[in-house]
Amino acid sequence: MNRPHADRLASYAMRVEQSLGRRYPEPRHPYRNDYERDRDRIIHSRAFRRLENKTQVFSRRYSDHFRNRLTHTLEVAQISRTVARALGLNTDLVEALALVHDVGHPPFGHAGEETLDGLMRPYGDRFDHNLHALRIVESFEQKYVDFPGLNLTFELREGIIKHSRDYDPERHPELREYRLDKQSPLEAQLINVADEIAYNCADLDDGYEAKLLIIAQIRESLPLFDRLYRPFERQRPEALEKLKFNEALKRMMDYLVTDLIRTTRLRLRRAGPRSVEAVRARDSRLVSLSPAASRENQRLKDFLHQNLYSHPTIRAERKKIADSICGLFGYFVEHPRSLPAFYQRKMPREPLHRVVCDYIAGMTDNYLLEQYRKYVKA
């Protein structure tokens, strides 16, 4: 079915008519294209709903106002659609990729991911949220009679794998179908940068709101933020500090997003790709911030790592989380019959440590703590 915006897509955009399709063929829908159907399947999945109770940086014990993994995902989708439209990319594909990009994250954010990965290392295995997300959409979601998983299009599954990192084809032969020796389409490349912009700005906001970061510290460490804050300090000295902070933060995000659009547009003009295959054949990604904006973005990331993610309050919380995950992992490895029936059925086909990891990775924050109290602290 032709879409009204199809004629406005750039030559290097991924057109739905060029999709490599689904693993299990399905008849076309009368008024939704395949990428729109992918988006809707993601939104209606259990894994997507669970993001509402998975930590971004601050758990709910701090406040209901801080970002969780779901609100972060919506912010990435908003930024991604804006950039995609400006560049003539396929906004339906971009939106679906943005909505699915974090479904593989375990409970309690990066602390949960690092802990699970550490638990898998002694078995010669790893936990990788991208690979886990692929397993979710390929098999864990059970919604259809005719096939396992969500049966997403190739481009969605490829984007899950390739949007944020490059996998070595030699080390990951199971991913051979995703053309690891080729670049992903621009729509998937875009998600990684939009994700960084979204979480850097959001984490700065939440860190300030939590009073773990103070305005003088932020202004001194981030020249870009200070430069954007100063006009409001001069023109509206009587305004609440929080409102001046909001204005500067908003303009910092606008600076990064605008730079991403302008820089990528310039790189596309210089590279001159006329098709998706030309994009795939490139030696490196084309979606990028400028060197100046990249330095500002890196400065913001470094500041957050040094002053927020490493803050004693956050470190203490991370220790409690790690202890809970380690305790629950150890319990299920020793008592596999306590696992739900769905995971017990997987045990003859997969190593027990992987089955346990998959189960814990799918939990929400609350459910993990509930299971920890039930089995470990009882």
Helices and strands as residue ranges (DSSP letters): G 6-8, G 16-18, H 34-43, H 46-50, G 51-53, H 69-87, H 91-100, H 109-120, G 121-123, H 129-135, I 136-140, H 154-162, G 173-178, H 186-209, H 215-221, H 223-235, H 241-271, H 276-280, H 291-304, I 305-309, H 312-334, G 336-338, H 341-344, H 352-361, H 365-375
